[in-house]
Amino acid sequence: MKNQSTAVESTSFGSRELHDFTVNSMMGVGASETDAQYMARHLLAAELAGHSSHGMRRLPEYIDRALSGVTNAAARATIEKDSGALVAMDGHRTYGHFAIRDATTIAVQRAKDQGISAVTVRNSDFAGRFAPFCEDAADAGVITLIFGNNNGSLQNVLPPGATQPRLSTNPIAAGVPRAQAPHMVIDFATSAVASGRLHFDQDNGAAIPEEWTGPGGHLKPFGGFKGFGLALLVEALGGALSGSQTVSGRDSEQAQGTLIIALDVAQLQNLADYIAQVEEFIAHVKDTELESGASAVRAPGENAPTAEQLAEDTVLRINPVTSYALFQIAQRLNITAPTAL
């Protein structure tokens, strides 16, 4: 079993144990085995990539939303409108992981047919990280851009200089094919940090940097007016264009609106030549002298786990708040709890 770096006062679990527990938990709320396996890979990939805020910490939230009737784990996204290169989908309240996975598959297929495609999804639950969808598309030689809003809900981000929150964290992601996975993938909230990261650090008792939050403990946009402008763009593209609600004074249901844009590289440039140029400029950017104590330059996406790393049984450290919540899931669903090492 491979070992991974630890956190203070955490509990050790094997990644295979957590994988099987996640599968059993998801099937316990109605997900198919295929979808349950996909969710397990998604959450463990986040853990292995160092994004624990979107890893096992999220499973209790997902299970609770299914048990409370907010999410329909057995539902599948369906096509509402189809004009070839443009597709609009209804998520039917399934997990965003499943809805955006299926929408990305369609976006890639249509980009291969048409050169470029755009697929929207409304009425899904939250999808966690967008990076895995961009990775899948890049494997097929397709560039992606993804924009996701929260259906007008969860307004916890302040406009620059404001004291009242008006926006959600509104993530943006993009994927570019490289010679092999992991591809060049960016995936970030338009707030200073994702709300999950803020809550994860709070769970761990970490000091919250002053630049993350403003009045009332609400998140700030990253980069001031730049992040604010991108958040508004996400409302227009992921929200209004998908048929989702956008931020307003109304109470809005917690859901996600998403836009996926896909470009088939081979219909604009020779794919091999394009990838060679991507590799060349990444290598040039990384080949630079470093400040004293600085880590080596890393291209976006290079921390994504490989298929081989996902298959290994890795020791993962889970903080006490999440560990307790996992044991609570086992009791609620009457399934075997994961065994601590």
C-alpha distance (Angstrom), angle and dihedral (degrees) to the residues before:
residue distance angle dihedral
M1 . . .
K2 3.81 . .
N3 3.82 117.3 .
Q4 3.82 127.6 -133.6
S5 3.81 131.3 -162.9
T6 3.79 115.7 -80.9
A7 3.76 141.1 -134.1
V8 3.81 126.5 -138.8
E9 3.83 117.5 -87.3
S10 3.78 93.1 2.0
T11 3.80 130.6 140.8
S12 3.80 121.4 -120.0
F13 3.79 120.7 -129.4
G14 3.78 132.1 170.4
S15 3.80 112.6 -113.2
R16 3.82 91.2 -129.6
E17 3.79 89.5 54.0
L18 3.81 90.3 51.3
H19 3.82 90.6 45.1
D20 3.80 92.4 54.7
F21 3.80 92.1 43.8
T22 3.80 90.8 52.0
V23 3.80 91.5 49.3
N24 3.81 91.7 50.4
S25 3.80 91.5 46.0
M26 3.79 93.8 50.6
M27 3.80 93.0 46.3
G28 3.81 87.2 48.5
V29 3.82 89.9 64.1
G30 3.81 94.8 45.0
A31 3.79 107.4 -85.5
S32 3.80 118.5 140.8
E33 3.79 116.8 -111.4
T34 3.82 90.0 -109.1
D35 3.79 92.1 53.0
A36 3.81 92.2 42.7
Q37 3.81 90.3 53.3
Y38 3.80 89.7 49.2
M39 3.81 92.2 52.1
A40 3.79 90.9 49.3
R41 3.81 91.7 52.5
H42 3.81 90.3 46.6
L43 3.82 94.5 52.9
L44 3.80 95.4 42.4
A45 3.81 91.6 47.7
A46 3.81 87.5 56.5
E47 3.82 90.6 51.1
L48 3.81 93.0 48.6
A49 3.81 91.9 46.7
G50 3.80 90.3 55.7
H51 3.81 95.2 -106.0
S52 3.80 98.3 119.3
S53 3.81 89.7 155.3
H54 3.82 86.1 73.5
G55 3.79 97.1 34.3
M56 3.82 130.6 74.9
R57 3.79 89.4 -22.9
R58 3.80 87.4 74.6
L59 3.82 97.7 53.5
P60 3.84 95.8 80.3
E61 3.81 89.2 50.9
Y62 3.81 91.9 50.1
I63 3.79 93.0 47.7
D64 3.80 92.4 47.7
R65 3.80 91.9 50.7
A66 3.80 90.3 53.3
L67 3.80 94.7 46.1
S68 3.81 90.7 48.6
G69 3.82 91.5 51.3
V70 3.80 96.2 -113.2
T71 3.81 92.3 114.0
N72 3.81 128.0 40.1
A73 3.79 104.9 -149.5
A74 3.81 92.5 -172.7
A75 3.83 96.1 52.6
R76 3.81 124.2 102.6
A77 3.79 128.2 -150.9
T78 3.80 114.1 -109.5
I79 3.79 134.7 -161.9
E80 3.81 115.5 -103.1
K81 3.82 99.7 173.3
D82 3.79 129.1 19.1
S83 3.80 127.4 -179.4
G84 3.78 97.2 157.4
A85 3.78 105.1 -101.8
L86 3.82 92.0 32.0
V87 3.80 122.4 59.7
A88 3.81 131.3 174.2
M89 3.81 118.8 -160.7
D90 3.80 137.4 -168.6
G91 3.81 113.7 -142.2
H92 3.83 94.1 -158.2
R93 3.82 89.3 -144.2
T94 3.79 94.8 -66.1
Y95 3.79 119.6 143.7
G96 3.78 111.5 -71.1
H97 3.81 88.7 -128.3
F98 3.80 89.9 66.9
A99 3.80 97.1 37.6
I100 3.82 95.0 48.8
R101 3.81 91.5 42.9
D102 3.81 89.9 56.4
A103 3.80 92.5 41.8
T104 3.80 90.9 51.3
T105 3.81 90.2 51.7
I106 3.80 89.5 53.9
A107 3.82 92.1 44.6
V108 3.81 91.0 53.5
Q109 3.80 92.8 46.8
R110 3.80 92.6 49.1
A111 3.82 91.8 45.9
K112 3.80 88.5 54.0
D113 3.82 88.7 51.5
Q114 3.81 99.9 39.0
G115 3.79 104.6 21.1
I116 3.80 91.9 -119.6
S117 3.79 133.2 34.1
A118 3.78 141.3 176.2
V119 3.79 125.1 -155.5
T120 3.80 125.0 -174.9
V121 3.79 127.6 -163.0
R122 3.78 125.4 -164.5
N123 3.79 131.2 177.8
S124 3.80 98.4 30.9
D125 3.77 126.9 128.6
F126 3.80 119.3 -112.8
A127 3.81 118.7 -59.8
G128 3.79 102.1 -152.9
R129 3.81 110.8 -145.0
F130 3.82 119.2 11.5
A131 3.81 93.3 -156.8
P132 3.84 96.4 91.0
F133 3.81 91.4 56.9
C134 3.80 91.2 51.2
E135 3.82 89.5 48.5
D136 3.81 91.6 53.2
A137 3.80 92.2 50.7
A138 3.80 92.6 46.4
D139 3.81 89.1 54.3
A140 3.81 85.3 63.4
G141 3.82 93.6 49.3
V142 3.80 92.4 -103.7
I143 3.81 127.2 133.5
T144 3.80 115.5 -141.0
L145 3.79 138.1 -164.6
I146 3.81 118.0 -168.1
F147 3.81 128.8 -171.0
G148 3.82 122.8 -176.0
N149 3.81 131.2 -174.8
N150 3.81 128.9 -177.8
N151 3.81 99.4 -120.0
G152 3.80 91.2 -100.0
S153 3.81 92.6 -57.9
L154 3.81 134.2 113.0
Q155 3.79 95.2 39.1
N156 3.81 98.9 -173.2
V157 3.84 102.9 136.8
L158 3.79 123.4 92.5
P159 3.81 123.7 -136.9
P160 3.83 109.6 -123.7
G161 3.79 109.3 -70.7
A162 3.81 94.0 3.0
T163 3.80 129.1 127.4
Q164 3.81 97.0 -156.2
P165 3.84 122.9 64.6
R166 3.80 116.5 -120.7
L167 3.81 105.5 164.9
S168 3.77 140.3 51.6
T169 3.81 125.1 -129.4
N170 3.85 90.2 -89.0
P171 3.82 103.3 -167.2
I172 3.80 126.5 -144.4
A173 3.80 125.3 -160.7
A174 3.79 136.8 -180.0
G175 3.78 134.3 -176.8
V176 3.83 130.2 -158.6
P177 3.82 123.2 -174.3
R178 3.79 118.7 -113.7
A179 3.79 130.2 -173.9
Q180 3.80 88.7 -84.4
A181 3.77 139.3 -11.4
P182 2.95 134.7 -41.8
H183 3.79 88.7 63.6
M184 3.81 128.2 -164.1
V185 3.78 102.0 -78.9
I186 3.79 130.7 164.5
D187 3.79 120.8 -168.5
F188 3.78 120.2 169.6
A189 3.77 144.0 147.1
T190 3.79 117.2 -115.1
S191 3.82 87.0 -130.3
A192 3.81 120.3 83.0
V193 3.82 87.4 -93.5
A194 3.79 133.9 -8.1
S195 3.80 113.5 -86.2
G196 3.80 87.8 -121.0
R197 3.79 90.0 59.1
L198 3.80 91.0 49.4
H199 3.81 91.9 51.1
F200 3.82 92.1 43.1
D201 3.79 91.2 55.6
Q202 3.80 90.4 45.8
D203 3.83 89.2 52.3
N204 3.80 88.4 53.7
G205 3.79 93.1 48.8
A206 3.79 92.2 -116.9
A207 3.79 121.5 157.9
I208 3.81 110.5 -103.5
P209 3.84 112.4 -129.1
E210 3.79 113.9 -116.7
E211 3.81 91.6 -127.2
W212 3.82 91.9 61.6
T213 3.80 100.0 62.1
G214 3.79 139.9 32.2
P215 3.81 135.7 -175.3
G216 3.78 114.0 -8.1
G217 3.80 91.9 11.8
H218 3.80 90.7 -77.3
L219 3.79 119.8 149.9
K220 3.78 122.4 -99.3
P221 3.83 122.5 -137.9
F222 3.78 112.8 -102.9
G223 3.79 114.5 -105.3
G224 3.79 92.9 9.5
F225 3.79 111.7 -108.3
K226 3.83 92.7 10.6
G227 3.81 94.7 61.4
F228 3.80 89.8 40.4
G229 3.81 90.8 54.6
L230 3.80 92.0 48.5
A231 3.81 90.5 49.6
L232 3.80 90.0 54.9
L233 3.82 89.2 48.7
V234 3.80 89.2 54.6
E235 3.81 90.2 52.5
A236 3.82 88.9 54.8
L237 3.82 96.7 43.8
G238 3.79 107.8 28.1
G239 3.79 92.8 31.0
A240 3.80 117.7 31.6
L241 3.82 95.7 26.2
S242 3.80 92.6 52.4
G243 3.79 93.0 49.7
S244 3.79 92.2 -108.5
Q245 3.77 123.5 133.5
T246 3.79 119.5 -97.7
V247 3.79 131.3 -146.0
S248 3.79 114.2 -65.9
G249 3.79 141.5 131.8
R250 3.81 89.6 -79.8
D251 3.79 124.0 98.6
S252 3.80 106.1 -108.2
E253 3.78 130.4 -163.0
Q254 3.78 115.1 -109.8
A255 3.81 105.8 -105.1
Q256 3.78 140.4 118.1
G257 3.79 132.9 -105.7
T258 3.79 115.5 -162.4
L259 3.79 139.7 -174.1
I260 3.81 120.8 -164.5
I261 3.81 119.1 -169.3
A262 3.81 116.0 -169.4
L263 3.83 129.4 -168.8
D264 3.80 124.0 -168.7
V265 3.80 104.1 -138.6
A266 3.81 94.4 -158.8
Q267 3.81 92.2 63.9
L268 3.82 91.2 59.6
Q269 3.81 104.1 29.5
N270 3.78 137.7 8.8
L271 3.81 100.9 -85.9
A272 3.81 95.4 -137.4
D273 3.81 91.9 49.1
Y274 3.79 91.6 47.0
I275 3.80 93.4 50.6
A276 3.81 90.8 46.6
Q277 3.80 89.3 55.3
V278 3.81 91.5 48.0
E279 3.80 90.0 51.5
E280 3.79 91.0 47.8
F281 3.80 96.4 53.3
I282 3.81 92.8 42.9
A283 3.81 90.3 51.6
H284 3.82 90.6 48.6
V285 3.80 93.2 49.9
K286 3.81 92.4 48.3
D287 3.81 93.4 47.6
T288 3.79 97.7 81.6
E289 3.78 138.1 117.0
L290 3.79 112.9 -96.8
E291 3.76 133.3 -138.0
S292 3.79 115.2 -109.1
G293 3.80 109.5 -75.5
A294 3.81 94.4 7.6
S295 3.79 120.8 136.8
A296 3.79 120.7 -120.1
V297 3.80 115.1 -82.5
R298 3.79 110.4 -94.4
A299 3.79 124.6 -163.4
P300 3.81 116.9 -129.9
G301 3.78 111.2 -84.9
E302 3.79 97.2 21.7
N303 3.80 91.6 114.4
A304 3.82 91.7 60.8
P305 3.82 111.1 118.2
T306 3.80 118.2 -112.6
A307 3.79 122.7 -126.7
E308 3.81 87.7 -103.0
Q309 3.80 92.0 53.7
L310 3.79 91.1 48.9
A311 3.80 89.8 52.2
E312 3.82 93.4 52.8
D313 3.79 120.6 92.4
T314 3.79 99.9 -117.3
V315 3.79 126.7 -175.2
L316 3.80 107.9 -119.4
R317 3.77 125.2 -168.4
I318 3.80 113.8 -139.6
N319 3.80 120.5 -167.8
P320 3.84 120.1 -118.5
V321 3.82 95.2 -105.9
T322 3.81 92.7 54.9
S323 3.82 93.8 39.6
Y324 3.80 91.1 54.9
A325 3.81 90.8 47.7
L326 3.82 91.2 52.5
F327 3.80 90.7 54.2
Q328 3.81 88.7 49.1
I329 3.82 89.3 54.7
A330 3.80 89.5 54.3
Q331 3.80 90.8 53.8
R332 3.80 94.5 45.9
L333 3.81 93.9 48.6
N334 3.82 95.8 34.9
I335 3.79 92.7 -125.6
T336 3.80 131.8 132.6
A337 3.80 112.6 -81.6
P338 3.80 119.1 -128.5
T339 3.80 113.1 -92.0
A340 3.78 116.1 -119.9
L341 3.79 116.9 -133.4
